[in-house]
Amino acid sequence: MKQPLKTFTSTLVAGIAAAMFSGGALALDVDAAKDLMKQNKCTQCHGMAKDKDGPGFNKVAAKYKGKADGEEKLVTHLSTGPTVKLSDGTEEQHKVVKTSPAKDAAQIKNLVQYILTL
């Protein structure tokens, strides 16, 4: 009688572990992405659906979505602060996205994944 319970318990533990390491546990955290965007004042220069000084996030998503290196390029862009051209033709350094703890790659990646859903 104890063997079926042990088998059930082992199966249950394996199922929980699989769920934790599948896409569900690593799913996009929209609220965290929006909070990071707000903390870094991203919407001062980028609209969600329309351009401001920088392109709208929907335009950014359209440019990089589905490209093999799209996510990587956006992560690099947000973490290195390259020179960017503004809508008026001037150039400036793009701000590096600040996270807490500092330089948290997972938070930046989550933000990029959120942008790519727009």
Stockholm file with secondary structure:
# STOCKHOLM 1.0

chainA/1-118         MKQPLKTFTSTLVAGIAAAMFSGGALALDVDAAKDLMKQNKCTQCHGMAKDKDGPGFNKVAAKYKGKADGEEKLVTHLSTGPTVKLSDGTEEQHKVVKTSPAKDAAQIKNLVQYILTL
#=GR chainA/1-118 SS CHHHHHHHHHHHHHHHHHHHTSTTTTCCCHHHHHHHHHHTTGGGTBCSSSBSSSCCHHHHHHHHTTCTTHHHHHHHHHHHCCEEECTTSCEEECCCCCCSSTTCHHHHHHHHHHHTTC
#=GC SS_cons         CHHHHHHHHHHHHHHHHHHHTSTTTTCCCHHHHHHHHHHTTGGGTBCSSSBSSSCCHHHHHHHHTTCTTHHHHHHHHHHHCCEEECTTSCEEECCCCCCSSTTCHHHHHHHHHHHTTC
//
